[in-house]
Amino acid sequence: MKKSHLFTPGPTPIPPDALLAMAQPIDYHRSDDTVALIKDVLEKLKHVFQTENDVLFLTSSGTGAMEGAVTNLLCRGDRVIVLRSGKFGERWAEICDTYGVNVLPIDVRWGDSVSPERVEAELSSQPDAKAVFATLCETSTGVLHDIEALAGITQNTPTLLVVDAVSALGADDLQMDKWGVDVIVSCSQKGLMTPPGLAFAALSQRAWEATEKSDLPKYYLDYRKAHKRGLEGSVPYTPAVTLLIALQCALNRICDEGIRNTITRHSLMARATRNAVKAIGLPLFASSPANTLTSIRLPKEIDGKAFVKMMRERHGITYAGGQGELSGKIVRIAHLGWMNADDVIVAISAFERGLMEIGYDVELGAGVAAAQEIFTKLTNTE
Ligand code: PMP
């Protein structure tokens, strides 16, 4: 009998109460109950975004909130700095190109994190840049970018800092208000333990001011409309009501745990996974790895695509493979959302066994022991 385990950086497993809630009969989106639901969800999202700013939601995947950030903040012909260190940094640049925004790219080798000094230097030579577009966790490589340092730079300039936290929200720390981040976008199917289909954005006061001047075309992804209606517990268009119900269950879990504890749990799972991978004898791909996922560089003799396919088909274990130029070269194991130490142990033990099955020389249990060491160390110091 095959049992499925999802270790991808989105979608992530859904808690059972959220699954059950979605099986309830659908409600009218203008009912008093849905108004209360929307207000509750938007309030709880502030806790996850670590902000007093309002959070808005859209019925779209994460890319919808990214596109909305570009079209709502910018004007035709604006210049923006875009950090490109993987597929999702590239996406920021592609969206900007689509709308005729001039991109000043900072290209970083895939697997590396951008140096804040480079951003500071670019910003001093391009002081009229309207925004810096960054990514908290570049999911394609598993790298974490130092958003706190970037916010320290942009805060003292008129340039906005816009952060894609699509995968990392709730896993890697992102203190919107304390650090001075202007815009954060995210979505439902990652750290928020909800199916795909909802996207979110939080904007600082000066980011809202930019939306008033923006002249790029927008209709469905109009942030100001979504924001205004959201405050009333309403929406401009029919929302994914079912997903909002699931999201409420997931947010209740995060609020009960407390976002700081949620991030600590992810940090621990990430440390355990990294320790395990090292003990197995494989190199980590990311120079500064995120809590969201661990990417592992595979030796040349392993075909990463075939390995990922075999694990899913034979064992029901789904890891993510590499994207773009990393296709076949890395495996990505997510420890994201509704997961704990025992899920990590499953991910690692299956990984070891899978490697053995394809003939790679691995000492069974070495990775599991290394992961357990991290988990027990914490328990002993608590
Ligand atoms: N940014 C990042 C960092 C992501 O990980 C993803 C999804 N993997 C996206 C953007 C795009 O999100 P979606 O597929 O929900 O549009």
Boltz pocket constraint, residues with backbone or C-beta under 6 A from the ligand:
constraints:
  - pocket:
      binder: B
      contacts: [[A, 9], [A, 10], [A, 61], [A, 62], [A, 63], [A, 64], [A, 88], [A, 135], [A, 137], [A, 138], [A, 139], [A, 140], [A, 164], [A, 165], [A, 166], [A, 167], [A, 187], [A, 196]]
      max_distance: 6.0
